[in-house]
Amino acid sequence: MFRCAFCSEIFRSDVELGEHLMLCGNKTDQCPYCYQYIRRSHFTYHYENNCAPVEDIETPPQRPKHQAM
């Protein structure tokens, strides 16, 4: 059995859980401190880092630039 870390729903396979996480992790919850709506997949980071701005969490990592030879 596999349990969703966000809503605690139980699934029979990791595939079912994976499909569920794509939806459940993208839902938003309101932060009790700053009242912003934060995606569940980022909520713990936001909360544990003193309401880190969403832009700090959502920004994709920079790709290293290739140096010309």
Secondary structure per residue as TSV (DSSP state, phi and psi in degrees):
chain	resnum	aa	ss	phi	psi
A	1	M	-	360.0	145.0
A	2	F	E	-126.3	131.6
A	3	R	E	-111.9	135.6
A	4	C	-	-70.1	129.6
A	5	A	T	-71.5	-17.7
A	6	F	T	-92.7	-42.9
A	7	C	T	-121.2	-5.1
A	8	S	-	70.4	10.6
A	9	E	-	-66.7	146.3
A	10	I	E	-106.1	139.4
A	11	F	E	-127.0	154.2
A	12	R	S	-81.2	-23.2
A	13	S	S	-138.6	159.2
A	14	D	H	-68.0	-26.7
A	15	V	H	-66.9	-46.2
A	16	E	H	-61.2	-42.2
A	17	L	H	-62.5	-44.7
A	18	G	H	-58.5	-43.2
A	19	E	H	-64.6	-41.4
A	20	H	H	-64.4	-41.6
A	21	L	H	-62.3	-30.6
A	22	M	H	-62.1	-35.3
A	23	L	H	-86.1	-50.3
A	24	C	H	-65.3	-41.1
A	25	G	T	-68.8	-18.2
A	26	N	T	-94.8	-4.2
A	27	K	S	-72.0	159.7
A	28	T	E	-113.1	150.7
A	29	D	E	-128.9	149.9
A	30	Q	E	-85.8	130.4
A	31	C	-	-69.8	130.6
A	32	P	T	-71.9	-11.0
A	33	Y	T	-99.7	-47.3
A	34	C	T	-106.9	-8.6
A	35	Y	-	67.6	11.5
A	36	Q	-	-76.8	153.1
A	37	Y	E	-91.6	122.8
A	38	I	E	-121.5	137.7
A	39	R	E	-59.6	139.7
A	40	R	H	-56.4	-35.2
A	41	S	H	-67.2	-17.7
A	42	H	H	-113.2	-3.8
A	43	F	H	-60.9	-45.4
A	44	T	H	-60.4	-44.8
A	45	Y	H	-60.6	-47.9
A	46	H	H	-57.5	-49.1
A	47	Y	H	-67.1	-45.2
A	48	E	H	-75.6	-12.1
A	49	N	T	-113.1	41.9
A	50	N	T	51.7	50.9
A	51	C	S	60.2	51.6
A	52	A	-	-51.3	137.1
A	53	P	-	-58.1	142.8
A	54	V	H	-56.0	-36.8
A	55	E	H	-60.3	-34.3
A	56	D	H	-67.8	-30.2
A	57	I	H	-87.1	-42.9
A	58	E	H	-80.1	-18.7
A	59	T	S	-68.3	123.9
A	60	P	-	-68.5	150.7
A	61	P	-	-62.3	147.3
A	62	Q	-	-74.4	138.0
A	63	R	-	-79.2	140.5
A	64	P	-	-65.9	139.3
A	65	K	-	-81.3	137.0
A	66	H	-	-78.2	134.9
A	67	Q	-	-89.5	137.1
A	68	A	-	-73.5	143.0
A	69	M	-	-104.4	360.0
